[in-house]
Amino acid sequence: MKMLPEPFKIKVVEKIQLTPRTERENLIRKAGFNVFNLPAEKVYIDLLTDSGTSAMSDNQWAGIMLGDESYARSRNFIHFEATIQKITGFKHVIPTHQGRAAENILFSTLVKKGDIVPNNIHFDTTRANVVHNGGKPLDLVIQEGLNPESEHPFKGNMDVQKLKKTVEEAGADRIPVVMMTVTNNSGGGQPVSMENVRRVSDVLKVHKIPFFLDACRFAENCYFIQQRESGYRHKTIAEIARELFSYADGCTMSAKKDALVNIGGFLALNDDSLTQKLKDRLILTEGFPTYGGLAGRDLEAIARGLEEGLDEDYLRFRIGQVRYLGELLIEAGVPILKPPGGHAIYIDAKQFAPHISQSQFPGQALIVALYREAGIRAVEIGSLMFARKDPDTGETVYPDLELVRLAIPRRVYTNLHIEYVAEAVINLYKNRDRLKGLRLTYEAPALRHFTARLEEVA
Ligand SMILES: *Cc1c(COP(=O)(O)O)cnc(C)c1O
């Protein structure tokens, strides 16, 4: 058997529907060839993001009914706090409404103008929050992490030599915190090894620099460690997670990923005086420190989801499903980033449609075709998202990679849905010379990919 059956049975269903081809054609035109403008109900398989799109379990929904909406120290907060303390080993737990709120509170407290904040690769929101507070985000991922063909088992690792050099040159007092993103989302959902986390931690301890994990996908990362790193095959995911967190001083987390919920986040850390400062700031923007912008029922769903996210049967299915999609595409010769990461498959659109120049958005051309032909929604991570005008020369600078990300929501789609997606991509690949380039008709001054409008080039 190629794939193990899903480790769950289905108790509640949500209807999805493939709208007719002619309707999809009208809708994508009306949307200005931007899938962010499509009504979600008109999407058949939605692979826009894995964030906040998980299916909750019966156990989590039961927890929702046990929501205690008391303002302070609700029973759900007590469960939430105890669960996170048990999983991470950190002393203090601060809820926030999502991951970026945790980052905002941490960076606005720690980062001063001119400071440097290294990471393997910053996610958009951590990068933006560092910059917003006057800091300079620095990406120190290993060289293999930037090579789409490299099969390195831990492409999310940080280059420890580069980190040492950065600390020597900048001085420890200009580095208020070092982050490590597990798994490395912006680098293709690639994991970080335990050894690398330990070595980074050793360097930072010498210089007394705080070390925080961006822990959104920590459980998926721990599964990769169990499967790929020597010495971990016989440890449970919970044991591996506990060791991973033990090398750090704290973490930020978007519960919309590995906590299997639709909204929520938190900070967890050991330092007493920093915790006090963070809580003071939290009260200003998110709410009282025992709910942080969430309802009691949300805290309960997160506490239960975190435990379920560590379950090995679930993780084997989860990581296996993403790999399955990758393998089906590789077998058919479709160019993708290798090896498949934890939460998504990334198609190399430059290789997929070499006849479309970067100025005509080959990734977006593929996105449009996926919706038009199969009702699938994916996201472009290429020129539409990242191309920039050089302020000095006025020339457009294009990103190195033109990617189309197929992000897989957790526990939402069956392996048959995955096969449908693979078949659609493979059919497009066979007819790739028919893909048409696009040009912009509207762009906003910042984060233009969300609201851009385009038209097809004849
Ligand atoms: C999603 C994500 C965030 C931000 O979390 P939100 O809940 O979307 O605010 C931060 N870091 C990484 C690695 C993420 O994937």
The ligand as an SDF file (V2000), in Angstrom:
LIG
                    3D

 15 15  0  0  0  0  0  0  0  0999 V2000
    2.2360   31.7580   10.7000 C   0  0  0  0  0  0  0  0  0  0  0  0
    3.5780   32.0740   11.1940 C   0  0  0  0  0  0  0  0  0  0  0  0
    3.8120   33.1700   12.0270 C   0  0  0  0  0  0  0  0  0  0  0  0
    2.7500   34.1900   12.3820 C   0  0  0  0  0  0  0  0  0  0  0  0
    1.6430   33.6590   12.9760 O   0  0  0  0  0  0  0  0  0  0  0  0
    0.1600   34.2630   12.7840 P   0  0  0  0  0  0  0  0  0  0  0  0
   -0.6660   33.4390   13.6780 O   0  0  0  0  0  0  0  0  0  0  0  0
   -0.1960   34.1360   11.3370 O   0  0  0  0  0  0  0  0  0  0  0  0
    0.2220   35.7010   13.2010 O   0  0  0  0  0  0  0  0  0  0  0  0
    5.1040   33.3400   12.4960 C   0  0  0  0  0  0  0  0  0  0  0  0
    6.0980   32.5270   12.1600 N   0  0  0  0  0  0  0  0  0  0  0  0
    5.9160   31.4670   11.3510 C   0  0  0  0  0  0  0  0  0  0  0  0
    7.0530   30.5680   11.0230 C   0  0  0  0  0  0  0  0  0  0  0  0
    4.6480   31.2110   10.8360 C   0  0  0  0  0  0  0  0  0  0  0  0
    4.4680   30.1680   10.0170 O   0  0  0  0  0  0  0  0  0  0  0  0
  1  2  1  0
  2  3  1  0
  2 14  2  0
  3  4  1  0
  3 10  2  0
  4  5  1  0
  5  6  1  0
  6  7  2  0
  6  8  1  0
  6  9  1  0
 10 11  1  0
 11 12  2  0
 12 13  1  0
 12 14  1  0
 14 15  1  0
M  END
$$$$
